[in-house]
Amino acid sequence: MDHLRTLTSDGWAVIVAVVAAFIALWQASIARKTANSQLALQERIHREQNEPYVIVDIQPDPRHGALTLVIENTGPTVARDVRISCDPPLESGWEAGPGEPDLTQAMQDVLGRSIPILPPRRRLTFLFDNNKRFHNPHLPRVYTFMVNANGPAGKVETAQYTVDLDAMKWVIIDERPTQKVEDKLVRIESAVRALAPNTPQRLHGGLPAPVRQRRSNPAGEA
């Protein structure tokens, strides 16, 4: 306290100047950190707004009493080198008839290779299973998909999707109102195929297999 009493006006001015400079530096440091954080946030938002966004889901198709694996790019730019993994591995309970594909093997083939290019709004739909799956307690009910892809700015952040099949159990009714009619059509189709062997093969219930695309081929091919 004695030292403070002996300070002259010049001494107090020096102390005040030092304190003011320290406060100014502290405020400048906070402003710089805030500006850097805002800039990084804006850059991230801009990057994410211009990145592809590939989703993977298992969706019900009540028209055919089936479950379908859906891969879709909902983002604004092209996704390249799309790689999808699933835990546990996809397993279908669909019992393949003569000449029909093994859907479990088909799913492994689909997820076992990368998709070179997936344009915006491109949707790939694969037949995965039918409603009989819910009566088989040995098949997995929950799947976790991991999606990696590249966008215009390079690698896109890994996306993770968890699908709980029990959540859609009641969407697929046990017996569709048109089931009997469909069964008759299947028998008619079998008879026609016997007369015309080159008739395209179709799966149970008249659902084409195993993949459909929302967009048609620009070259006009099937």
N, C-alpha and C positions, 0 to 999 in steps of 0.2 A: 504493500500500500504506500510506503514511503517513496518508493521509486515512482509510483504513479503520480504522487503529489509534486514531484520534482520535474515532471515532464513539461516541456514548453509547448507552446502552440504548434511549433514546427514538428516536434516529436509526435504529438497527437495526429497531426496531418499525415505523417509517414505511416503510422499504425493503421489509420483509417484507409489509406490508399492500398496498403498490403491486404487488408481484409476484403476490401472491395474487389481487388484483382483476383483474390482466391475465389470469391463468390462468383465472379464473372467467368472464371475458368471452369468452375463446377457446373454452372448453368450451361456453358457452351458444350461441355462434355455430355451432359444429359440430352441437349438438343441434337448433338451429332448422333448419339446412339439411337434416339427416337427416329431421326430422319433415315438412318441406315435400316432400322427395323421396318419402317414404312415402305422404303424402297424395295427391300427384300420381299415383303408381303405383296406389293404390287407386281413385282416380277413373277412371283409364284402364281398369283391369280391369272396374270396374262398367259403364262405358260400352260396352266391347267385348262384355261378356256380354249386353247388352241391345240390341245392334245387329243388323240383318239381315246375313247372310253369303251373298252371291251367288257361286256357283261356275259356271264355264263349262268344259266338257270335251267331247272327242270320244271316244265310247265305241263299242266293237264290239257288234253284235247278231248273235251266231252263229246264231240261229234263222233269220235271213233273209240271212246273209252280207252284212250292211250295216254302214255306219258312221253313227252318229247324233250330231248336235250337241245337247248337253244343257245347259240353263240351269236352275239350281235354287237356291232360297233355303233354306239349311240353318240359318239363324239363328232366334231366338225371336220376332222382330218383323217387321213389314211393311216391305219395301223399296219405295221409291217412286222414280220417274224413273230407272230402271235404264238405263245407257248402256254399250254394249259395243263395243269396237273390236278389230280383229284385224290383225296384221302377220305375213306378207303377207295380203292379202285372201283370204277363203275361196274356193276354186275346186274344183268338183266335176268328176269325170271321168265321171259317169253320163251315158250317151247317152239322151236323152229320146226316147221313142217318140211316135207320133201321139196327140195329146190329153194328153200328160204334161207336167208343169211342167219348166222349166229350173232345175235345182237350184242352179246357180251364182247365177243371178239371185235365186232364192228366198232363199239365204243372205245375199246383199247386202241384200235387202229386210228380212230379220229383224234384221240388225245395223245397218241404216241408220236405224232409228227406236228411240226409247226405249220401255221397258215401263213404263206408268204405275204399276202396282201389281203386286207379286209377294209374295203372302202367305207365311208360314212353311210350309215343306215342300212348296211348290208346285214342280212339276217340269215343264218344257217340253222335249219331245223332237222334234227335226226330222230328217227323213231327209236325209243329207248325201252319201253315196257308197256304192259297193259294193266288193267285193274285187278287182275288176279295176284299181282305182286303183294297187295295188302293182306292176302290170306296166307302168305309165306313168312313165318316169323324168323327164318334163317337169313333173309336178305337185309342188308343195311337200310336204315331209315334216314340217316343223316349223312350228307356228303359235304365236304369242304373243297372248294375249287380255288386254285391259285393261278392268277393270270399275269403273264409278263409279255410286254410288247414294246416296240419302238415307234416313236412318233417323229414329227419333223425336227424336234430339238434333241432327239436321242432317246435313251431308255426312259420308259414311262414307269412311274411308281407302281410297284406290285399291288394288284388288287386281290382281295379275298372275299369269297362269297360262300355262305353256309346255307344249304338247302335242307329243310326238314320235310320229308315226304308226308309225314303224318298230318302236316298242316293242310294238305290238299286231298286228304283221303276221301272226304265226302263230296269233293267236286266231281269225281268220276263215279257215276252211279253204277250199281252192280249189273243192272240190265237196262239197256237203253230202250226207249219206246219203239224204236225201229229195229230192235235186235232180230226179231223173227223175219222181218222183211229182208234184212241184210243177210241172214243165214240162207234164205232162199236164193238171193242174188249170188251168193258165193257158190251154191250148188250149180246154178245156171252157168256161172262163169267157168266152173270146172268142166262142165259138159262142153261148153264152147271151146275151151282150151284143148280138150281132147280131140275135137274135130279140127282145130286150127292150132297146131303146136307152136307157131310163131307168135301167138298172142302174148303180150307183155305179162310177166309174172307179177302178182300182187299178193300182199300179205293178208292175214285173217281180217275180216271185216271190210275188205275192199280198200285198205289204206296203202297207197304206193310206198315202197320201201327202197333204200332206207333213209334217203335224204331229199329234202326239198329246199329250194332257195326262193326267197321272195321276189328277187329280180330275175327277169328272163335273160337268156344268153343274147348279147347284142347281135350275134351272127345268125340268130333265129333257130339255133339248134336246140333240141330237147335237152 
